[in-house]
Amino acid sequence: MSAIDHYIQAIIVGGGAETLEDGSAVIEAHHLLLAIAAHEGTAAHRVLLAAGLGRQAIREALDREFEHSLSTVGVSLASYDLPKPSRDPKLPKIGASARLALERGFAAATGKKDLRPAHLLLGILDTEIGTVPRALTLAGADRAGLMARARETLAHESW
């Protein structure tokens, strides 16, 4: 397996671990984003860190997005003592938003031999709707700026 194959596998496995921690049924794009933020040594990781978006900051932004989404329909988390999510021991499958993010990332490269971690980050960031853009907005992150930095790293960094 090539280095990018190992990386993709690590991100999907990491996204699966994030999914299990959430108690979610499927791996979604935000789980992949958390996995990228936790996987050190890549340009994608450095782009996120430079924007103040380490794994914990992204987790907090996702928690705020969840609370904000509930509040838009009149539900306050403070009003309820929610139980911890149950964990399904089965490995979760890849959901629609994760699949689309991976497809967009792959399409951003000119071919598999040119595919790098920053392409996967671009695939996750390149959407106008969904949990990731809402969470990044609530975190005060500039999604377009993150995408520009990711593209810049592709021009100047090999990995």
Salt bridges, closest charged atoms under 4 A:
ASP5 OD1 - LYS112 NZ 2.76
GLU18 OE1 - ARG55 NH2 2.79
GLU21 OE2 - ARG55 NH2 3.58
ASP22 OD2 - HIS30 NE2 3.92
ASP22 OD2 - HIS31 NE2 2.81
ASP22 OD1 - ARG59 NH1 2.89
ASP63 OD1 - ARG59 NE 3.43
GLU65 OE2 - ARG134 NE 2.71
ASP88 OD2 - LYS90 NZ 3.94
GLU128 OE2 - ARG143 NH2 3.05
GLU157 OE1 - ARG46 NH2 2.39
